Amino acid sequence: MDDAEYDELTTSLTPNESVDGVTTYRNTVSIACPACEEPFDDLVVCEEEYSSLELSRMLDLCVTTHDEKVVLFTHKQ
């Protein structure tokens, strides 16, 4: 993912939470996922080399990277 696409996504989404090197954004405007082209629910950016995600529900995930950060697009099942 290039810088322009990443910046457009993060400025268009609603910031949700930033804890322990993991930042989440809510997709309140139904932007399409760049991987599958379906609207996604949340954007999760893992900024640290190692991160742990505790999921409370089943999700489909699409994945990319930006500047050595893992970027996840969540889709509720």
C-alpha positions as CSV (number, residue, x, y, z in Angstrom):
1,M,0.0,0.0,0.0
2,D,1.5,3.3,-1.0
3,D,1.6,6.4,1.2
4,A,-1.2,8.3,-0.5
5,E,-3.6,5.3,-0.2
6,Y,-2.7,4.8,3.4
7,D,-3.1,8.5,4.3
8,E,-6.5,8.6,2.5
9,L,-7.7,5.6,4.4
10,T,-6.6,6.8,7.8
11,T,-8.0,10.3,7.3
12,S,-11.3,9.0,6.0
13,L,-11.9,6.6,8.9
14,T,-13.0,7.3,12.5
15,P,-10.1,6.7,15.0
16,N,-11.1,4.2,17.6
17,E,-8.3,3.1,19.9
18,S,-4.5,3.1,20.1
19,V,-3.0,0.6,22.7
20,D,0.4,-1.1,22.8
21,G,1.4,-0.3,19.2
22,V,-2.0,-1.3,17.7
23,T,-4.2,1.4,16.3
24,T,-7.8,0.8,15.2
25,Y,-10.1,2.8,13.0
26,R,-13.8,2.3,12.3
27,N,-15.1,2.4,8.8
28,T,-18.2,4.5,9.3
29,V,-18.4,5.5,5.7
30,S,-18.4,2.1,4.0
31,I,-15.0,2.4,2.2
32,A,-14.2,-0.7,0.1
33,C,-11.4,-3.0,1.2
34,P,-8.5,-2.7,-1.3
35,A,-8.0,-6.5,-1.2
36,C,-11.5,-7.8,-1.7
37,E,-13.4,-4.7,-2.7
38,E,-16.1,-5.3,-0.1
39,P,-16.8,-2.7,2.6
40,F,-14.7,-3.5,5.7
41,D,-15.6,-2.9,9.4
42,D,-12.3,-1.9,11.0
43,L,-8.8,-1.0,10.0
44,V,-6.1,-2.4,12.4
45,V,-2.6,-1.1,12.1
46,C,0.1,-3.1,14.0
47,E,3.0,-0.7,14.5
48,E,5.3,-2.8,16.6
49,E,7.5,-5.7,15.4
50,Y,5.4,-8.1,17.5
51,S,1.7,-7.6,18.4
52,S,-0.9,-9.7,20.0
53,L,-4.6,-9.4,19.0
54,E,-7.3,-10.7,21.2
55,L,-10.4,-11.3,19.1
56,S,-13.8,-11.5,20.8
57,R,-15.6,-12.6,17.6
58,M,-15.0,-14.5,14.4
59,L,-13.7,-12.2,11.6
60,D,-12.5,-12.5,8.0
61,L,-9.3,-10.7,7.5
62,C,-7.6,-9.0,4.5
63,V,-4.0,-8.1,5.0
64,T,-1.4,-5.7,3.5
65,T,1.6,-3.8,4.7
66,H,2.6,-0.1,4.8
67,D,6.1,1.1,5.9
68,E,6.9,-2.2,7.7
69,K,3.5,-2.1,9.5
70,V,0.9,-4.9,9.2
71,V,-2.4,-3.5,8.1
72,L,-5.6,-5.6,8.7
73,F,-9.0,-5.0,7.2
74,T,-11.7,-6.8,9.3
75,H,-14.9,-8.2,8.0
76,K,-17.5,-9.4,10.5
77,Q,-19.0,-12.7,9.7
